[in-house]
Amino acid sequence: MPRTLYQDILGPDFAKVPEQIRYMHSFAREARGIADVSRGTSLAARLICRLAKLPEARMGVRVETSFEPIAGGERWTRRFDGQPFQTDMMAGNGEAYPCMLERLGPFLFKMQVSATEQGIDITPAEVSLGPLSLPLPLAPRAVGRERVVDGRYSFSVEVTFPLIGKVFGYNGRLEPAVLIDDTEAV
């Protein structure tokens, strides 16, 4: 049975998205590729990266991503040269826009998800730290983009903090490596 998180979030707009992106979000259980990882250079950015155990900045890093079903969504585990970075993604409910909830440690990002013929854009609409809702001008900001470049699924993510600027980012390409049917047959 295909994964449905993005179909649940986007509804009929999921059909607008290029085939390679729809395939990644429907049938990939694991994906592999190459990414460039960057970090902010300020002392505060370096400290946040260290405390959050975010991957080191490197170019041409081998990246593997697994998509594991959880209650109400998926757990995405990204491994940059084996170094894990994990978030939980769930479909938002009752919003006036297509919404995804992403949990990273104590932060919960309520993200607006937009689908076009070019791909998917993900931008924060609300951010919470534990039970506290943070005003957007004071909150970390994570912006994601999914596109097709040279016929391949491509992604970019950049995380910034107010007064600090860029903290962390990564971009690259992935190919489905293990499909849902492959894992269910085992």
C-alpha atoms as an extended CHARMM CRD file, in Angstrom:
* protein
*
       186  EXT
         1         1  MET       CA              0.0000000000        0.0000000000        0.0000000000  PROA      1               0.0000000000
         2         2  PRO       CA              1.5050000000        3.3810000000       -1.0030000000  PROA      2               0.0000000000
         3         3  ARG       CA              2.5110000000        6.0560000000        1.4730000000  PROA      3               0.0000000000
         4         4  THR       CA             -0.1870000000        8.7490000000        1.6460000000  PROA      4               0.0000000000
         5         5  LEU       CA              1.1010000000       11.5540000000        3.9000000000  PROA      5               0.0000000000
         6         6  TYR       CA              1.5550000000       14.1070000000        1.1050000000  PROA      6               0.0000000000
         7         7  GLN       CA             -1.6230000000       12.9950000000       -0.6690000000  PROA      7               0.0000000000
         8         8  ASP       CA             -3.5000000000       13.4820000000        2.6300000000  PROA      8               0.0000000000
         9         9  ILE       CA             -1.9820000000       16.9580000000        3.0720000000  PROA      9               0.0000000000
        10        10  LEU       CA             -2.3620000000       18.2140000000       -0.5040000000  PROA      10              0.0000000000
        11        11  GLY       CA             -5.5160000000       16.4110000000       -1.6180000000  PROA      11              0.0000000000
        12        12  PRO       CA             -6.1940000000       16.8800000000       -5.3480000000  PROA      12              0.0000000000
        13        13  ASP       CA             -3.2590000000       19.3440000000       -5.6490000000  PROA      13              0.0000000000
        14        14  PHE       CA             -0.8760000000       16.3800000000       -5.2610000000  PROA      14              0.0000000000
        15        15  ALA       CA             -1.6350000000       15.5930000000       -8.9380000000  PROA      15              0.0000000000
        16        16  LYS       CA             -0.0310000000       18.9410000000       -9.9650000000  PROA      16              0.0000000000
        17        17  VAL       CA              3.3920000000       17.8530000000       -8.6890000000  PROA      17              0.0000000000
        18        18  PRO       CA              5.9460000000       16.3290000000      -11.1220000000  PROA      18              0.0000000000
        19        19  GLU       CA              5.8500000000       12.5360000000      -11.3890000000  PROA      19              0.0000000000
        20        20  GLN       CA              9.2810000000       12.0090000000       -9.7750000000  PROA      20              0.0000000000
        21        21  ILE       CA              8.1810000000       13.8400000000       -6.6210000000  PROA      21              0.0000000000
        22        22  ARG       CA              4.8320000000       12.0200000000       -6.4700000000  PROA      22              0.0000000000
        23        23  TYR       CA              6.6590000000        8.6920000000       -6.8620000000  PROA      23              0.0000000000
        24        24  MET       CA              9.1350000000        9.5180000000       -4.0530000000  PROA      24              0.0000000000
        25        25  HSD       CA              6.2830000000       10.4200000000       -1.6710000000  PROA      25              0.0000000000
        26        26  SER       CA              4.1500000000        7.4190000000       -2.6400000000  PROA      26              0.0000000000
        27        27  PHE       CA              6.4280000000        4.4110000000       -3.0630000000  PROA      27              0.0000000000
        28        28  ALA       CA              9.9050000000        5.0090000000       -1.5810000000  PROA      28              0.0000000000
        29        29  ARG       CA             10.5550000000        3.2770000000        1.7420000000  PROA      29              0.0000000000
        30        30  GLU       CA             14.2280000000        4.3200000000        1.5050000000  PROA      30              0.0000000000
        31        31  ALA       CA             16.0190000000        6.7370000000       -0.8010000000  PROA      31              0.0000000000
        32        32  ARG       CA             19.7140000000        7.3300000000       -1.4430000000  PROA      32              0.0000000000
        33        33  GLY       CA             21.6990000000       10.1150000000       -3.0190000000  PROA      33              0.0000000000
        34        34  ILE       CA             24.1800000000       12.9220000000       -2.5590000000  PROA      34              0.0000000000
        35        35  ALA       CA             23.7930000000       16.1890000000       -0.6420000000  PROA      35              0.0000000000
        36        36  ASP       CA             25.7390000000       19.2980000000        0.2450000000  PROA      36              0.0000000000
        37        37  VAL       CA             25.4030000000       20.1520000000        3.9470000000  PROA      37              0.0000000000
        38        38  SER       CA             26.1070000000       23.6620000000        5.2280000000  PROA      38              0.0000000000
        39        39  ARG       CA             26.1230000000       25.3350000000        8.6090000000  PROA      39              0.0000000000
        40        40  GLY       CA             26.0170000000       28.9440000000        9.7050000000  PROA      40              0.0000000000
        41        41  THR       CA             29.3690000000       30.3890000000       10.7170000000  PROA      41              0.0000000000
        42        42  SER       CA             28.4010000000       32.4670000000       13.7600000000  PROA      42              0.0000000000
        43        43  LEU       CA             29.2160000000       31.2250000000       17.2400000000  PROA      43              0.0000000000
        44        44  ALA       CA             25.4820000000       30.9200000000       18.0160000000  PROA      44              0.0000000000
        45        45  ALA       CA             24.8340000000       28.8870000000       14.8340000000  PROA      45              0.0000000000
        46        46  ARG       CA             27.7320000000       26.5500000000       15.6200000000  PROA      46              0.0000000000
        47        47  LEU       CA             26.4440000000       26.0830000000       19.1810000000  PROA      47              0.0000000000
        48        48  ILE       CA             22.8850000000       25.2970000000       18.0160000000  PROA      48              0.0000000000
        49        49  CYS       CA             24.2240000000       22.7420000000       15.5030000000  PROA      49              0.0000000000
        50        50  ARG       CA             26.3600000000       21.0920000000       18.1700000000  PROA      50              0.0000000000
        51        51  LEU       CA             23.5310000000       20.9610000000       20.7340000000  PROA      51              0.0000000000
        52        52  ALA       CA             21.0580000000       19.6190000000       18.1420000000  PROA      52              0.0000000000
        53        53  LYS       CA             23.6730000000       17.1160000000       16.8870000000  PROA      53              0.0000000000
        54        54  LEU       CA             23.1290000000       18.2640000000       13.3070000000  PROA      54              0.0000000000
        55        55  PRO       CA             25.3580000000       16.8440000000       10.5810000000  PROA      55              0.0000000000
        56        56  GLU       CA             28.7260000000       18.4490000000        9.8520000000  PROA      56              0.0000000000
        57        57  ALA       CA             29.0970000000       20.7920000000        6.8760000000  PROA      57              0.0000000000
        58        58  ARG       CA             30.4370000000       18.8890000000        3.8610000000  PROA      58              0.0000000000
        59        59  MET       CA             30.0260000000       18.7820000000        0.1140000000  PROA      59              0.0000000000
        60        60  GLY       CA             29.0350000000       15.6540000000       -1.7960000000  PROA      60              0.0000000000
        61        61  VAL       CA             27.8880000000       13.7580000000        1.2840000000  PROA      61              0.0000000000
        62        62  ARG       CA             26.2710000000       10.3540000000        0.8280000000  PROA      62              0.0000000000
        63        63  VAL       CA             22.6840000000       10.6750000000        2.1380000000  PROA      63              0.0000000000
        64        64  GLU       CA             20.1540000000        7.9690000000        2.9060000000  PROA      64              0.0000000000
        65        65  THR       CA             16.5940000000        8.7050000000        3.9790000000  PROA      65              0.0000000000
        66        66  SER       CA             14.1090000000        6.1930000000        5.3530000000  PROA      66              0.0000000000
        67        67  PHE       CA             10.3810000000        6.7870000000        5.6970000000  PROA      67              0.0000000000
        68        68  GLU       CA              8.8300000000        4.8240000000        8.5730000000  PROA      68              0.0000000000
        69        69  PRO       CA              5.0970000000        4.8550000000        9.3030000000  PROA      69              0.0000000000
        70        70  ILE       CA              4.1130000000        6.2720000000       12.7200000000  PROA      70              0.0000000000
        71        71  ALA       CA              0.7110000000        7.1040000000       14.2000000000  PROA      71              0.0000000000
        72        72  GLY       CA             -0.7170000000        9.8840000000       12.0460000000  PROA      72              0.0000000000
        73        73  GLY       CA              2.2980000000       10.2430000000        9.7450000000  PROA      73              0.0000000000
        74        74  GLU       CA              5.8840000000        9.2720000000        9.0130000000  PROA      74              0.0000000000
        75        75  ARG       CA              9.2840000000        9.3470000000       10.7200000000  PROA      75              0.0000000000
        76        76  TRP       CA             11.9720000000       10.5620000000        8.3340000000  PROA      76              0.0000000000
        77        77  THR       CA             15.4570000000        9.4600000000        9.2910000000  PROA      77              0.0000000000
        78        78  ARG       CA             18.1400000000       11.1200000000        7.1910000000  PROA      78              0.0000000000
        79        79  ARG       CA             21.7010000000        9.8130000000        7.4450000000  PROA      79              0.0000000000
        80        80  PHE       CA             24.4440000000       12.0820000000        6.1700000000  PROA      80              0.0000000000
        81        81  ASP       CA             27.5060000000        9.7850000000        5.8070000000  PROA      81              0.0000000000
        82        82  GLY       CA             25.8600000000        7.6550000000        8.5030000000  PROA      82              0.0000000000
        83        83  GLN       CA             25.1770000000       10.5630000000       10.9070000000  PROA      83              0.0000000000
        84        84  PRO       CA             21.4080000000       10.4700000000       11.6680000000  PROA      84              0.0000000000
        85        85  PHE       CA             19.0130000000       13.3980000000       11.7210000000  PROA      85              0.0000000000
        86        86  GLN       CA             15.3630000000       12.5480000000       12.4280000000  PROA      86              0.0000000000
        87        87  THR       CA             12.0070000000       14.3310000000       12.3100000000  PROA      87              0.0000000000
        88        88  ASP       CA              8.3950000000       13.1950000000       12.5870000000  PROA      88              0.0000000000
        89        89  MET       CA              5.9360000000       14.4350000000        9.9560000000  PROA      89              0.0000000000
        90        90  MET       CA              2.1560000000       14.4070000000       10.3840000000  PROA      90              0.0000000000
        91        91  ALA       CA             -0.7550000000       15.8230000000        8.4300000000  PROA      91              0.0000000000
        92        92  GLY       CA             -2.3080000000       18.9160000000       10.0260000000  PROA      92              0.0000000000
        93        93  ASN       CA             -6.0680000000       19.0700000000       10.4690000000  PROA      93              0.0000000000
        94        94  GLY       CA             -8.6140000000       21.8470000000       10.1990000000  PROA      94              0.0000000000
        95        95  GLU       CA             -6.3580000000       24.4970000000        8.6890000000  PROA      95              0.0000000000
        96        96  ALA       CA             -7.4090000000       26.8490000000        5.8850000000  PROA      96              0.0000000000
        97        97  TYR       CA             -4.3120000000       25.7080000000        3.9400000000  PROA      97              0.0000000000
        98        98  PRO       CA             -2.5880000000       22.3570000000        3.2810000000  PROA      98              0.0000000000
        99        99  CYS       CA             -0.6950000000       21.7610000000        6.5280000000  PROA      99              0.0000000000
       100       100  MET       CA              2.0810000000       19.4900000000        7.7530000000  PROA      100             0.0000000000
       101       101  LEU       CA              3.3230000000       19.2340000000       11.3300000000  PROA      101             0.0000000000
       102       102  GLU       CA              7.0370000000       18.4980000000       11.7230000000  PROA      102             0.0000000000
       103       103  ARG       CA              8.5460000000       17.6520000000       15.1020000000  PROA      103             0.0000000000
       104       104  LEU       CA             12.2670000000       18.2220000000       15.6400000000  PROA      104             0.0000000000
       105       105  GLY       CA             13.2790000000       17.6960000000       19.2550000000  PROA      105             0.0000000000
       106       106  PRO       CA             11.3110000000       20.1760000000       21.4100000000  PROA      106             0.0000000000
       107       107  PHE       CA             10.1400000000       22.1870000000       18.3500000000  PROA      107             0.0000000000
       108       108  LEU       CA              6.8810000000       21.6240000000       16.4810000000  PROA      108             0.0000000000
       109       109  PHE       CA              6.6700000000       23.3780000000       13.1240000000  PROA      109             0.0000000000
       110       110  LYS       CA              3.2430000000       23.8640000000       11.5620000000  PROA      110             0.0000000000
       111       111  MET       CA              4.1190000000       24.1470000000        7.8830000000  PROA      111             0.0000000000
       112       112  GLN       CA              2.1390000000       25.3960000000        4.9170000000  PROA      112             0.0000000000
       113       113  VAL       CA              2.5920000000       22.9940000000        1.9980000000  PROA      113             0.0000000000
       114       114  SER       CA              2.1150000000       24.2950000000       -1.5500000000  PROA      114             0.0000000000
       115       115  ALA       CA              2.0020000000       22.1850000000       -4.7050000000  PROA      115             0.0000000000
       116       116  THR       CA              2.7150000000       23.4850000000       -8.2120000000  PROA      116             0.0000000000
       117       117  GLU       CA              3.8130000000       22.0590000000      -11.5380000000  PROA      117             0.0000000000
       118       118  GLN       CA              7.4000000000       22.8590000000      -10.4510000000  PROA      118             0.0000000000
       119       119  GLY       CA              7.2120000000       20.9280000000       -7.1590000000  PROA      119             0.0000000000
       120       120  ILE       CA              6.4560000000       21.3500000000       -3.4670000000  PROA      120             0.0000000000
       121       121  ASP       CA              7.2590000000       24.3220000000       -1.2090000000  PROA      121             0.0000000000
       122       122  ILE       CA              7.1190000000       24.0710000000        2.5730000000  PROA      122             0.0000000000
       123       123  THR       CA              7.1550000000       27.2040000000        4.7650000000  PROA      123             0.0000000000
       124       124  PRO       CA              6.4840000000       27.6650000000        8.4810000000  PROA      124             0.0000000000
       125       125  ALA       CA              3.1220000000       29.0720000000        9.5390000000  PROA      125             0.0000000000
       126       126  GLU       CA              3.5050000000       28.5230000000       13.3160000000  PROA      126             0.0000000000
       127       127  VAL       CA              6.2930000000       27.2910000000       15.6000000000  PROA      127             0.0000000000
       128       128  SER       CA              6.0410000000       25.9330000000       19.1360000000  PROA      128             0.0000000000
       129       129  LEU       CA              8.7480000000       25.1700000000       21.6470000000  PROA      129             0.0000000000
       130       130  GLY       CA              7.2060000000       22.5520000000       23.8940000000  PROA      130             0.0000000000
       131       131  PRO       CA              3.8460000000       23.9890000000       24.9950000000  PROA      131             0.0000000000
       132       132  LEU       CA              4.8300000000       27.5940000000       24.1050000000  PROA      132             0.0000000000
       133       133  SER       CA              3.7480000000       29.1160000000       20.8100000000  PROA      133             0.0000000000
       134       134  LEU       CA              6.5280000000       31.3460000000       19.4760000000  PROA      134             0.0000000000
       135       135  PRO       CA              5.8180000000       34.5530000000       17.5320000000  PROA      135             0.0000000000
       136       136  LEU       CA              7.0160000000       33.9160000000       13.9660000000  PROA      136             0.0000000000
       137       137  PRO       CA              9.4740000000       36.8500000000       13.9950000000  PROA      137             0.0000000000
       138       138  LEU       CA             11.2000000000       35.2230000000       17.0080000000  PROA      138             0.0000000000
       139       139  ALA       CA             10.9510000000       31.5990000000       15.8510000000  PROA      139             0.0000000000
       140       140  PRO       CA             13.3610000000       29.4030000000       13.9270000000  PROA      140             0.0000000000
       141       141  ARG       CA             12.4010000000       29.1950000000       10.2670000000  PROA      141             0.0000000000
       142       142  ALA       CA             12.7940000000       26.0460000000        8.1600000000  PROA      142             0.0000000000
       143       143  VAL       CA             12.0030000000       26.3670000000        4.4510000000  PROA      143             0.0000000000
       144       144  GLY       CA             11.9530000000       23.3290000000        2.1660000000  PROA      144             0.0000000000
       145       145  ARG       CA             11.6970000000       22.9330000000       -1.5870000000  PROA      145             0.0000000000
       146       146  GLU       CA             11.2860000000       19.8420000000       -3.7450000000  PROA      146             0.0000000000
       147       147  ARG       CA             11.9150000000       20.0470000000       -7.4640000000  PROA      147             0.0000000000
       148       148  VAL       CA             12.9130000000       17.9000000000      -10.4270000000  PROA      148             0.0000000000
       149       149  VAL       CA             16.3520000000       18.8020000000      -11.7900000000  PROA      149             0.0000000000
       150       150  ASP       CA             17.7270000000       16.9270000000      -14.8080000000  PROA      150             0.0000000000
       151       151  GLY       CA             14.8950000000       14.4090000000      -14.4000000000  PROA      151             0.0000000000
       152       152  ARG       CA             15.7480000000       13.6010000000      -10.7680000000  PROA      152             0.0000000000
       153       153  TYR       CA             14.0940000000       14.3310000000       -7.4260000000  PROA      153             0.0000000000
       154       154  SER       CA             15.9490000000       17.2560000000       -5.8280000000  PROA      154             0.0000000000
       155       155  PHE       CA             15.5150000000       18.9190000000       -2.4490000000  PROA      155             0.0000000000
       156       156  SER       CA             16.7210000000       21.8920000000       -0.4410000000  PROA      156             0.0000000000
       157       157  VAL       CA             16.1840000000       22.8600000000        3.1930000000  PROA      157             0.0000000000
       158       158  GLU       CA             17.4530000000       25.9500000000        4.9830000000  PROA      158             0.0000000000
       159       159  VAL       CA             17.0430000000       26.6750000000        8.6940000000  PROA      159             0.0000000000
       160       160  THR       CA             17.4940000000       30.2220000000       10.0060000000  PROA      160             0.0000000000
       161       161  PHE       CA             17.0590000000       31.7700000000       13.4400000000  PROA      161             0.0000000000
       162       162  PRO       CA             16.1960000000       35.4210000000       14.1770000000  PROA      162             0.0000000000
       163       163  LEU       CA             19.2420000000       37.5600000000       14.9810000000  PROA      163             0.0000000000
       164       164  ILE       CA             21.5150000000       34.6160000000       14.1060000000  PROA      164             0.0000000000
       165       165  GLY       CA             20.7620000000       34.0270000000       10.4400000000  PROA      165             0.0000000000
       166       166  LYS       CA             21.5540000000       30.7310000000        8.7760000000  PROA      166             0.0000000000
       167       167  VAL       CA             22.0600000000       27.8340000000       11.1720000000  PROA      167             0.0000000000
       168       168  PHE       CA             21.8500000000       24.7460000000        8.9750000000  PROA      168             0.0000000000
       169       169  GLY       CA             20.9600000000       23.6830000000        5.4480000000  PROA      169             0.0000000000
       170       170  TYR       CA             21.2400000000       20.8910000000        2.9470000000  PROA      170             0.0000000000
       171       171  ASN       CA             20.4140000000       20.3000000000       -0.6970000000  PROA      171             0.0000000000
       172       172  GLY       CA             20.8860000000       17.4620000000       -3.1140000000  PROA      172             0.0000000000
       173       173  ARG       CA             19.2610000000       14.6300000000       -5.0050000000  PROA      173             0.0000000000
       174       174  LEU       CA             17.6800000000       11.3350000000       -4.0310000000  PROA      174             0.0000000000
       175       175  GLU       CA             16.6320000000        8.2030000000       -5.8820000000  PROA      175             0.0000000000
       176       176  PRO       CA             14.2050000000        5.6340000000       -4.4530000000  PROA      176             0.0000000000
       177       177  ALA       CA             16.3370000000        2.6800000000       -3.2810000000  PROA      177             0.0000000000
       178       178  VAL       CA             13.8150000000        0.4200000000       -1.4980000000  PROA      178             0.0000000000
       179       179  LEU       CA             10.2020000000        0.5240000000       -2.5480000000  PROA      179             0.0000000000
       180       180  ILE       CA              7.2230000000       -0.2760000000       -0.3550000000  PROA      180             0.0000000000
       181       181  ASP       CA              6.5190000000       -3.4730000000       -2.3100000000  PROA      181             0.0000000000
       182       182  ASP       CA             10.1520000000       -4.5690000000       -1.7950000000  PROA      182             0.0000000000
       183       183  THR       CA              9.9250000000       -4.2130000000        1.9930000000  PROA      183             0.0000000000
       184       184  GLU       CA              6.4830000000       -5.8030000000        2.2970000000  PROA      184             0.0000000000
       185       185  ALA       CA              7.6080000000       -8.8810000000        0.3550000000  PROA      185             0.0000000000
       186       186  VAL       CA             10.2890000000       -9.6970000000        2.9440000000  PROA      186             0.0000000000
